[in-house]
Amino acid sequence: MPCCNKQKSNAADGFNFARAVYALRTGKGLTSNEDAQQRWSECLECDQFDKGMCNQCGCHMSMKVRVAWAKCPVGKWRPVSEKPTR
């Protein structure tokens, strides 16, 4: 989940991916089920959404909608918490 520019990949993208995986595995930094469902609904209606992925950022949205600090690259939804620091 390089968050969030599929045309640009660097160490920061890898670190963001690692933080997202940590959030998903530990449950720390996740959205509520209601927030995740609202985000998912927005994705389903978006013209950038295709086969579970965002064409704008390249992320798998079924995972990204669960991460509290993630944001939509086209502004459909915002983070619900701050991104954890290193």
N, C-alpha and C positions, 0 to 999 in steps of 0.2 A: 504494500500500500504506500507507494511513494507519494507523500502528501505535500504538495500535490501539483506536480507539473511533469507530465510524462515526456516532455521534450528535453528535460534537464534532469540529469541524474548525478548525484554527488554523495559525499559522505553524510551530509545532513539528511538526505532522503533515506539512507540506510538506517540512520539513527531514529528517524521518525517511524519507520517501519518496525524497528525493534520495540519502540515504546508502545506502538499499537498492539503488537503481538503480546507484550507483557500485560497490557490492559485486558485483552481478550482472555488470556490464560488465567490471570489471577482474579479477574472481576474488579480490579481497582481501576478507576477512571472510566467506567462504563456509564452510558446513559440509562435512564429508566426504560422499561419496556414501552411505555407510552411515547416517550421522546423518539425512541428508535423506530417505532411504527409510524409516527408522523413523518420522520425523515424519509423512511422507505416509501411512503405514499407520494411524497414530493418527487422522489427519484423516478417512480413508475410513470409519472406524468411528464417527465422531462424529455426533451428531444435529444439530449446528450446521453441518455441511458440506453444501453444496448446489451442484451444477453447478460445481465447482471453486473455490467461494468459501466463506468463513466467514460465516455469518449473524450471528455475534457482533461481529466487528470489520470486516467488509466487505473483507477482503484476498483477493487471488488467491493461493491456497495453494500452487500449483505453484511460484511464485516465493518466497513467504515461507519455505517449509520449507528453502530453500537458504541463507538469510541467518543467519549464526552467532549474531548478537545478538538475533534475533527470538524472541518467545515466544508460546505459545498463550494466547489470552485466557481460555480456560476451564481452563487448568492441565494440559493433557495432555502438554505438553513445555516445556522451559525453554531459555533461551539457553545456548549452549556457549562463548560468549566475551562480553566486555564490548562495549557499544555504543561506536563511535568518538566521540570528542569533536569539537566544532566546530573 
